[in-house]
Amino acid sequence: MPIKFTSHDTQITPVLRQLIEEKFARIQRHCSNNIMHAEVILKTENVTHTAEINAHISGAEFNAQANDKDLYKAIDIMMQKLNKQVLKHHEKSINHQI
């Protein structure tokens, strides 16, 4: 599943792209329905980095955002928030099937 990357005043290096894709692949394992589309937006304003992700599956939409002075830390926090949302959605879908 391709991830669309958008940046504002931030350069997306191949290492940064690979890091995000690897973290996203770990999160996608928790999802019973495959995530169909995802968009990552990276912004830099003054000294604050903002990382945002929008992910879509059939019947649900996830959005996570994090701000930090370190871009990698902002990405980690964003992915933790997304993981929490995906796990919560997965648990709900399992409970409704019972």
FENUR-V489292 format. One record per residue. N is the residue number from 1. RES is the residue in one small letter. SS is DSSP state (helix for helix, strand for strand, loop for the rest). Layout:
n:N res:RES ss:SS
n:N res:RES ss:SS
//
This chain:
n:1 res:m ss:loop
n:2 res:p ss:loop
n:3 res:i ss:strand
n:4 res:k ss:strand
n:5 res:f ss:strand
n:6 res:t ss:strand
n:7 res:s ss:strand
n:8 res:h ss:strand
n:9 res:d ss:loop
n:10 res:t ss:loop
n:11 res:q ss:loop
n:12 res:i ss:loop
n:13 res:t ss:loop
n:14 res:p ss:helix
n:15 res:v ss:helix
n:16 res:l ss:helix
n:17 res:r ss:helix
n:18 res:q ss:helix
n:19 res:l ss:helix
n:20 res:i ss:helix
n:21 res:e ss:helix
n:22 res:e ss:helix
n:23 res:k ss:helix
n:24 res:f ss:helix
n:25 res:a ss:helix
n:26 res:r ss:helix
n:27 res:i ss:helix
n:28 res:q ss:helix
n:29 res:r ss:loop
n:30 res:h ss:loop
n:31 res:c ss:loop
n:32 res:s ss:loop
n:33 res:n ss:loop
n:34 res:n ss:loop
n:35 res:i ss:loop
n:36 res:m ss:loop
n:37 res:h ss:strand
n:38 res:a ss:strand
n:39 res:e ss:strand
n:40 res:v ss:strand
n:41 res:i ss:strand
n:42 res:l ss:strand
n:43 res:k ss:strand
n:44 res:t ss:strand
n:45 res:e ss:strand
n:46 res:n ss:loop
n:47 res:v ss:loop
n:48 res:t ss:strand
n:49 res:h ss:strand
n:50 res:t ss:strand
n:51 res:a ss:strand
n:52 res:e ss:strand
n:53 res:i ss:strand
n:54 res:n ss:strand
n:55 res:a ss:strand
n:56 res:h ss:strand
n:57 res:i ss:strand
n:58 res:s ss:loop
n:59 res:g ss:loop
n:60 res:a ss:strand
n:61 res:e ss:strand
n:62 res:f ss:strand
n:63 res:n ss:strand
n:64 res:a ss:strand
n:65 res:q ss:strand
n:66 res:a ss:strand
n:67 res:n ss:strand
n:68 res:d ss:strand
n:69 res:k ss:loop
n:70 res:d ss:loop
n:71 res:l ss:helix
n:72 res:y ss:helix
n:73 res:k ss:helix
n:74 res:a ss:helix
n:75 res:i ss:helix
n:76 res:d ss:helix
n:77 res:i ss:helix
n:78 res:m ss:helix
n:79 res:m ss:helix
n:80 res:q ss:helix
n:81 res:k ss:helix
n:82 res:l ss:helix
n:83 res:n ss:helix
n:84 res:k ss:helix
n:85 res:q ss:helix
n:86 res:v ss:helix
n:87 res:l ss:helix
n:88 res:k ss:helix
n:89 res:h ss:helix
n:90 res:h ss:helix
n:91 res:e ss:helix
n:92 res:k ss:helix
n:93 res:s ss:helix
n:94 res:i ss:helix
n:95 res:n ss:helix
n:96 res:h ss:helix
n:97 res:q ss:helix
n:98 res:i ss:loop
//
